[in-house]
Amino acid sequence: MLGSTYGTFTSDPRRARAVACGSLPAATVHGRAAAAGDLDVGGRPLYADVPDLDRFFHPESVAVIGASDAEGRPNTGITRRLLDWSERVGARLHPVHPTRDAVFGRPCVRSVGELSETVDLAVLLVGDPLPVVEELAEAKVKFAVAFAAGFAESGDAGAAEQERLAAAAGRAGVRLLGPNTNLNAFEEFRDDLEGPAIALITQSGHQGRPVFTLQELGVRLSHWAPTGNEADLETADFISYFAEQPEVGAIAAYVEGLKDGRAFLLAADRAARRGVPVVAVKVGRTETGARTAASHTGKLTGSDAVVDAAMRQFGVIRVDGLDELQDTAALLARARPPRSDGVVVYSISGGTGAHFADLATGAGLRLPTLSAAKQAELHDWIPHYLNVANPVDNGGHPVGDWRGRKIIDAILADPDVGVLICPITGPFPPMSDKLAEDLVAAAEETDKLVCVVWGSPVGTEAAYRETLLGSSRVATFRTFANCIGAVRAYVDHHRFASSYRSPFDEAPRTVSPSFRKAQALLEPGHRLSEHAAKQLLRAYGIRVPREQLVTSAAAAVRAAGLVGYPVVMKASGAGIAHKTELGLVRVGLTSASQVRDAYRDLTDIARYEGVGLDGVLVCQLVPVGVEMVVGVAPDPLFGPTVTVGLGGVLVEVLRDVAVRVPPFGEEEARRMVASLRGRALLDGVRGAAPADVDALVEVVLRVQRMALELGDSLAELDINPLVVLDRGQGAVALDALAICH
């Protein structure tokens, strides 16, 4: 293993030291003081606090403030629905209205404070919930729901009003859902379905409808949290809570914007620890989508590349469509862990099997070739001229008699097979009916996953509606793409969950000696010169060339002798961003006269260009290697992010980079490198020796440590190029740019 560099974003290094020394109070999570061992170097919690939402979803007493039974009033319909809901869940509902004595025949009080019992949940049917929230403190209400709109989604004034609402809820000790939410939490859930359930989170209620209607197909749904603008309770809170509920097999989420990037990571980490899959549609892949989401919920969507990376790091399965959300969540909720990641495609048509196998292989699924013995066994029932290596083509007729079940059982008995997928492109009764029955019967007797793609656009056939959908063991899809995506997510999730180690567990609780060295080099509000930036790298153990900063031609000659010919000379100054373009670099100088001439040329050009210098660098000429870039950049949701990619001019031309959100460990750093399109350059091409990937990974981890400890003090870092030498020779930062806050 490489050196330990795990950690967590430190937003304020001074606070980090103060917390570590005990001069500042520990952080709190939802009002609870975090234990000292649960804080990172910045004094922030390392573990998600699980809000106690039992009384929200299962209240004993509910107050409806603004309740109405007047015909034609919007509140009347809502009140009626809440009455029906309260009766279903066994909650006592109390209408509250300042001018009514009764609502729908129930006694009505003027305020919550007049009730004789403590209220678990207050539903606010008022245009301005702020005054009401302030009144809830005296009544000791635990939860409140605000339906009113016109807050952060409406602009700056609304955002300020929402902040006041959130502050009032905090003072009142009330956990608030909304504003700009709806009645989805009070839907009628079927209680006749068994097995693990899906818990649903949506910021736009209508977007959860496809998942909610899965109940009509026999898929259980346990909760629905419509978070709205998330003034208080947010997506992360519900992920943490749902991950702890024993009946929840998967969490499905429609996310327009994240309120707090770190809270989301901590919640995803909790779900990953529990092995509960989280499947999410995240709006904001495009500029248009991001702008629309902001107008809807009033939150940042975040840089999509960073959001995508953060989700992958913590096992959140990101999908694009609502149909994918429902299919993937349903599969992950109900399917048992795979015995193998091998997938067999079984069909009645060679064309169908080849088509599906091609798509599945392209998506990264493993389709193993069945053994010669297994193929011989299958040929006992399938004509010998048909291919049974995988995909398995039965030719059609065997599915219509006793042979069909024999074939399915034989495939599932193979230890290298974990998933059987049968695409049925259209109904062809009675054979398709018999095939569906055999697949269902086999699925009931195996612990392996059986998937069927029912391709008919009609969807009213008995084989589909009754046989396939009537089975809780067969995963049924309507499209090739959704089946392949869901199975890929299923395999990836269980592979991820089986080896997951939370990076928060190994996050540093105290700052390193490197931090104290680096702090002395920072210049708040300024960009560092190359020389100063390299000193910053050196403080964190990142190798830089032998070099000296000189201010005269004679000193340059002496420095070249000490560094060793040949040398590189570069102008150094905080205001120089692109030295090569300005002609401020000289490479391969081999004599004292060349060094003297180069010094004069560089200082003359700098004077002509009006560039301020702190001197001229005389540097060691580093051998040729693979040029990479490693850097730190800020993200408004997640804080500092770490990037690695192809360097030199290629970073601007190809933009082949991978980004991750700290904290992450060595394995994740290796995955970053492996994901690059130009990864082959590090392996060695056209006779070149393999590069020192271990050294590159070590630099990535050291840069992460720098980002974690320096936090906001380091606005940006760019090491380009980082030359990765031959295997075993290390990596050298030839140039660096650092900007301080």
N, C-alpha and C positions, 0 to 999 in steps of 0.2 A: 504493500500500500504506500501511496505517496504521503507526504506530510499532511497532518490534519489542518484543514483550512475551513472547516464548516463554520457557519455563523449566521447572523441575522442583521438586517439593515439597521444601522445606528443613525438616527436622524440628527442627533446633536452630540458630538464627541464630549463636550463639556459636561452634559448631563450623564453620559456614559461613565465618566470618571467619578462624578459626584455620587451616582447611585452605587457604583462599585465600592466607594469609600464610605458609604452610609450617610452622606450629608444631605441627600434628597430622599423624600419618601418613595416607597415602592409604588409601581403602577397599580391601577385598579382595573378590574374587568367587570363591567356592569355593577359598579359600586362595591365589588368584593376586592379586598386587598390581595394582590398576588404574592405568593411565597417568594422569598428571595431567590431560591433555586430555580424558580420558574421564569426568571427575567434574563434577557440577553444583555449584552454590553451596553445597550442604550436604555436599559431599564424598562423594556417593553416585554409583555408576556410572550412566552414561547409556546403556550398551549391554549387551545380554544376553550373558553368557558362555555359550558352548555347551559343555556337559559332554561329555566323550568317553565315550559310552555304547556304543561298538563292541564292547568286550569283555563288556558286559552282554548284549547281544543275540546276539553271536557269540563266546562264550567258547571257549577251547581246553581249559581244565581247570575242572571243577566239583566242589566238595565238598558232599556232602549230610550235614549234621550232624544226627544223630538218625535216620539211615537204619535201616530195619527190613524184615525179610521174614517176620515173625511173623504168622500168619493172624489176622485179626480186628482188627488194630491199624490205626488211621487212617494212621499213617506208612507202612505197608506199601503201600497203594494209591498214595500220593504218590511214594514211592520208585520204584515200578514205572513210573509215568508219566514221571518224570524220567529213568529209564534209557532208555525208548523215545525220549524227546526228544533226549537226548544222542547217541544213535546216529544220529538223523536229521540233526542239525546237525554231527556229526563232533567232538563234544567228549569228552574223557576224563573219566569220572565216577568219583569216589573216595568210597565210603561211609565215614562217620566215626561211630563209636559207642564209648563207653567200655567196653562189656562184650562186644562181638562180634568174632569173628575174621573173619567173612565175612558178606556180605549178597547174596543172590541169586547166590551163587557168586563174588562179587568180593571180593578181600582188603579187610578193613576195618581202619582205623587208629583209635587211641584219640583223637587230636586232629589238627587241621589242621597243627600244627607238626611232626608226624611225616612229612608228605608230602615227597617228594624234589623236587617242582616247585612253582612259585608258582601259587597258585590265582587264577583270574580271578573266579570267582563262587562264593560260599558260600550254600547254601540251608539256612536254619535251621529244622529241624523240632523245635523245643524250646518248652516252655511259657514259659520265661523267657530271652529272647534276650540280656539285658544281659551276663551273665558271658561268654557266647560271643563277643559283639562285642568285648569287651575283649581276648579272646585272639587275635583276628584281626590285631591290629596287628603282632605278631611274625612272623606268617606272610606279611605284606604282601599280604593279600587286597584286591582292588580293589573288589569289589561284594559286597553281601549282601542276601538277601531274608528278611524276617521275616514268617511267616504268623500268629504268635500274636495273639490278640485280648485285650481287657480293658485297653486303654490309654485314649487320650483320649476314645474313644467311650463310655466307661463312667463318666465323671465326673471330678471334680477330682483324686482320688487317682490315677486312671489317667493323667490328663494330666501330672501331676508325674512319674510313672514314664516316660512317653513322652519328656519333656524329658531325663531322665537317659539314656535310650537314645540319643537324638539326640546328646547331648554325648559319650557314649562312642564313637559312630561317628565324630564329628569328631576326637576325640583319636586314634582308630585309623587315621584317614586312609581310612576305608571309606565308600563311597557306599551308603546303605541304602535299599532299597525296602520300604515298609511302616512299621510293622506293620499287622496287620489286612488283609493282602492275600491273594492266591490264586495259582492256577497258570496264569492266563490268558496270562502272558508265554511259557509253554512249550507253547502249543497247536500243533497241526499246521496249518501254512499250506500251501495249495495252491501248487505250484511250476510248474503247467502253464498259468497265466494270464499274459497279457501286458498291456502298457500301464501307465500310471501307477497307483499303488496308494493305498489309504487306510491311514494310520497311525492307530491307535485308542488313546485314553487314557480310562480309566474309574476312578472312585473306588469304584464298586460294580460288581464283575465281571459280575454277571448282566445289568446294563443294557447291556453291550456285545454281547450275544448277537445281536441283530438285525443289527448291522453285520457281525459275524464271519460270519454265515451268508450274507451277500451273495456270498461265494465260490461258493456253490452256484448263484448266478445269473450267474456269470462275471465278477464284480467282484473284482479282486485286492486282497488285504490283505497288508501287509508287516510290520507290528509291532502288538503289543498291550501297552500299559503299564498294569497295574492298580495304581494308586498307593496305594490304601488310605488310611491316616491321614496319610501324607506327613510323617513325622518328619524325613526328610531330602530325598530326591528327591521332587519335586513336579510338578504338571501343567506349570508353566512350564518346568522343565528339559526335559521331553519335547517340548514345543512347539518350543523352541529347537533341540533336536537333530533332530527330524523335519523341520523346515523346511530343514535343510541336506542332507538325504538326496536324491540325484537321482531315486530311484524313487518318491518320495512326491508324489502329485498333490494330495492334500487330507488334512487332519488332522481327525478326528472325535473329539469329547470329550464325556464325561458328567461334569459337575462338580457336586459337592455343596457344596463350600466352597473358597474360595481361601485358601491358606496365607499368601501375601504378595501384596497387590494390586499393588505396584510391580513385583515380579518378573514377574507375569502381563502387565503392560503392556509391559515390555521384551521378553518372549518374543513377544507378539502383534506388536510392532513389528518384530522380526526376521522373522517370517513375512510380514508386509506388505512389507518390503523385498524379500524373495525372491519375492513374488507367490504364495505358497502359501496357499490358502484354509483358514481354520479355522472349522469348524462345531461349535457347542456346544449341548448341553442344559445349562442352569444351573438347578439346584434352588433354590428360595427365593423364588419370586414371591409366595407367601402366607406368613402367619405360621405356619401349620401345616407347610408345606413346609420352612420355615427351621428350625423346631424339630426336625422329624424328621431333617433332614440333620445337625444338630448332634449328635443322639444316635447317628448312624451313624458319622460320621467325626471328630467332635470339633472342627470348625473353624467359624469364623464364616461365615455365608453372605453377610453384607454387606447393606447397603441395596440392595434390588433395583433401584431407579431409578438408583442410582449404578453398580451393576454393568452394567446395561443400557447406560448412556451410555458407560462405559469400553469396552465391547465394540464399540459402534458407532464410536467414535473411531478404533479401531485395526483396523477391518475384520473383527472376529470376527462371524460370522453366527450369531445366536442363534435356535434353534428350540425348540419346546415338546415334541414327541413323539419317541419313538425311531424311529417310522416316518419322520418328517420328517428325522431325523438321517441315517438310512441313504440315503434318496432324494436328499437335497441333497448329501451328501458324495460319493455315487457320481457324480452329474452333474458336480459341480465337479472331481472327480479326473480324469474322462475327456474332458470336452468341450473342444474347442479354443476359444480366445478368439473372441468374436463379431465378425463383420464389420460388423454393425449391430445396434442394439437393437430394431429393428422385428420384431414378432411377427405371424405370420399364422395364423389358426385355419382349418383345413381339415377338413370333415366331409361325411358323406353325408346329413346331416339339418339342415334349417334350424333346427329347435328346439335341437338339440345345439350347433350352432355359435353361436347367439345366447346360449344359456345360458353356455357356456364363455367367450365374448367378454365378456359382462357381468361375470363373475367376474374375469377377467384384467385388464380395464380398472380395475375397482374396486381391484385389488391394486397398481395403479400401472404395469402393463406398457403399453407403447406399441403400439397396433394401428393402423398407418398405413393409410389408404385407398389401395388400389392405383390406379395411374394408369389413365386412360381407355384407353390403348394396351394395358396389361396385361389389363384387363378384357375388351377386345375379343378379345385372343388367347385368353383362357380360354374365351370363348364359342364358339370354334371347336370345342370338345369338350363344353361344358356348355350345356344349353338356355338360351335368352336370357331366359326368364322367371324364372330363379334368380339370386339375389344372389351376385356374385363380388367385391364391393368389399373385403371383409374384415369378417366371416368369409366364407370361400368355401364355398358349398353346391353340391355336384356332383349332387345329386338321387339318388344311389345307383347307377344303371346304369353310368355311365362307369367306375367302379372295377373292373368285371368284365371289361373288355377292354383293348385297347391304349391307350385314351384315358387310363386312370388314371395311367400313368407320365408321359405327356405333361403332364398337369395339374401333377403334383408338380414335375417339372423346370422348368416355366414359372414356378411360384411361387418356387422356390429361385433362379432366375436373376435375380430382381428385386433390384437393388442396395440397396433400402431394407429388404429382408427379411434378418434374421439368424437367426430361429428359426421353424421350422414345427412347429405342434402339431396333431396329429390325434387327437381324442377318438373312440374306438370304444366306444360304451356297452355293446355286447354282441356276441357272435359271431353272424354270419349267413353261414355258409359256403354257397357257395364264394367269395362276393364278399369277405368279411372276410379270407379267406386270401390272395386276390390282392392286396388292399389292403396287407396286412402285408408281402407279398413286394416290392411296388413301393416301399414306404417304406424297407425295408432296402436294396434295390438303389440307390435314389437317395441314401441316406445314405452309402453306400460311395464315391460319386463326388463328393460335395460337401464343402466345408470348413465348411458351416453346420450348425447344430444341428437335428436332427430328433427330436421327442418324440412318443411315443404314449401315450395313456391307455387301457389295456385295462380296461374296466369290468365285465367278467364276474366274478361272485363265485366262480366255480368255479376258474378258473386252471389247468385241466388241458388246455385246448385246444392243439392243435399250433401254431396260428398264434401263440399266446402263448409256450408253453413252448419251442418249437423255433425258430420264425422270429424273433420279436422278441427273446427272451432270448438267442438264439444270435448276435445281432449286438452287436459292441462299439461300434458307431457310433450306434445308435438308443438313446435314453434312454427306458425304458419305465416307466410308473407305473400304479398301480392306482386312484388317486383324482384327481379334479380338483384338490382343494386342495393335495395334495403336489406335483403337477406345476406348478401356478402358483407355489407357494412356492419350489420349487427353481429354476425359470426366473428368477423375480424375484431370487433370491440370486445366480444366475449372472450376470445383467446387472449387478447392483449391484457384485458383487465385481470384475468386470473394469473397470468404470468407476472404482471406487475404486483398484484397483491401477495403472491407467494414469496416474493423477495423484498417487499417494501421495508425500508429502514428510514424512519423519519429523520430528516436532516436537523430538525429542531432539537432532537435529543442530544446532539453533539455540538450544538451552537455554543460558542465561547461565552462564558459569563463575565470574564474580565478582559480588559484590553491587553494587547501584547506589547513587548518592548519596542517593536517596530512602530507602533502607533505613536509613541512618545518621540521617537526620532523623526518621524514624518511630520508631526505637528509643528516642529520647529522650522520646517522647510516651507510650510504653506504661507501664502501671501494673500490674505482675504481680499476678494474683489479683483484679483489680477490673474493674468495668464503667466505661467512660469516659462522661463527660457528653456531651451532644450537641455542645457547643462543642469539647471535646477530640477527639471522633471526627471532626469536620469538619476539624480541623487535621491529623489523620492522613490524611484524603483529600487535603487540599491538598498534603501532602508528596509524594504520588504523582501530582500534576498533575490531580486530579479537581476540577472546578469546583464551588464552593459559592457561595451568595449573599453579597453584601457584608453584613457584620454586625459588631456589636460586643457584647461582654459587659460589662454594667454592673451596678453594685451600689447605685444610688440613682436616684430619680425625676429629679433634675436631670441626672445623667449620661445617663439614657435620652433626655431631650429633646435634649441635645447630640448624642448618637449618631444620633438620627433625622434631625437636620439634615445630618449628614455622610453618612449612608446614602442619604437622599433619600426624601421622602414619595411615595406612601403606604408604610407599613412594616408588618411583622409582628413581634409580640412573643411570646416563648416563655420559659417557665421553663426553666432549665438546671441539671441536677444528675445525678450518677451514678446515683441511685436512682430516677429517673423513667423508666418504660418506656413509658407511654401517656399522653402529655400531653393529648391531645384529650379523652379520657374524664374526666379530672380537671378540665377547664376551664382548663387552663394555657396556652392559646394564644389570641391576639387577632390578627385579620387585618384589613387595610385601614384602619389608623389614619392620619388625614390632618392632625392638628393636635397642637400641643404639649400642650394640655389632655387630649386623648384618650390621649396617651402617658403623661402623669403618672398619670391615673386607671387606666390598664391596668397600670402598674407596681405601684401599690398593691393592685389586685385580685389580681394574680398572686402577690405575696408573701403576701397575706393567705390565699389559698387554700392555698398551699404550707404555711404555718404551721398552718392548720387540719387539713390532711391529714397533717401530720407528715412532709413531704417535705423533705429537705435540699437547699438550693440552693447553687450556686457563683456564681449571678447570674441575670440576665435577658438574653436575647438580643434585640437590636434588629436586625431583618433586612430586607434588600431584599425587596420584593414581586415575585416572579418571575412573568412572564406565564404564561397558561394553556398547557399542553401535554399530552402523553400521559404519564400517571404509570406508571412502571415500578419494579421492584425489582431490585437487583443485590446479591448477597451472597456470603459465604464461610461454609461450614459444615464441620465435621469429619466424616470417615468413618473407621470403625475399620480398614478395609482399605487405603484409598487415601490417607488423609490429607486435607488441605484440598480441598474441592470448590467450584466456582464456579457460582452460580445466577443466572439472569435470568428475569424474568416480568412479568406485569401487576402494577402496584403499587397503592398506596393501599389501600382496603378490598377491592379485587378480589383481592388476593393471598390473603386469607383465605376469600373467598367462592368463587372459581373455581379457585384453586390451579393456575393456568395458568403453569407454570414449566418451564424446561429446565435441566438440570444437566450439567456436564462435569468431568472429572478433569484437572487440569494434568499435563503441559504440553499446550497446544493453541495454534493460531495464529489468524490473522484469519479464514480461511475457515471454520474450525470455529465461531468466535464468530458469524459470520453465519448459519451453519446453526442455531445455538441460537435466534437471534431468529426465523428463518424457520419454525422448528418450532412456534412458539407458536400456540395456537388463536386468540388475539386479535391476530395479526400484522396484520390489516387495519386496526386502529386506527392503526398507524404509517404506513400507506399513505395515510391520509386518508379519512374516511367522511363522507357527508352534507355535502359541500362543504368540509370541513376540509382545510387544507394538509397535504401529506406531512410527516412528522416527520423529524428529523435522525438517520437510522439509523446513519450513519457515526459520529456522536458517541456513540451508545449502544454501538456495537461497541467504540469506543476505551475507554469506561469499563469494559466487561467485561474487556478486555485489561489495563487498568491495575490493576483489582481482582485479576486473576489474578497479576500481578507482585507485588502486595502479599502475596497468599497464599503464593506461592513463597518469597519472601524472609523473611517474618515467621514462616512455618511454625507450629509449635506455640505460639509466643508470642501469636498471634492466635487465640483460641478461636472467635470468631464475629464476623462483620461483616454489618450489614444496612443498606443504603442504601434508604430507603423514605419518601417517594417520591423517585425520580430523575425529574425532569420533563424529558422530551425535547421540545425546542422545534421550531419549524418548520425545515424543511431549511435547513442553513447557519447556524442560530442556536445549535447546540450542545445540551448537556444540563447540568442543574444539580441537584446533590444537596441537596434541601431539608431532609432529616433523616437522621441516621445513628446507629446503635447499634453499639458495639464492645465486646467482652468479651475481656479478656486472661487468659492462663493464668498 
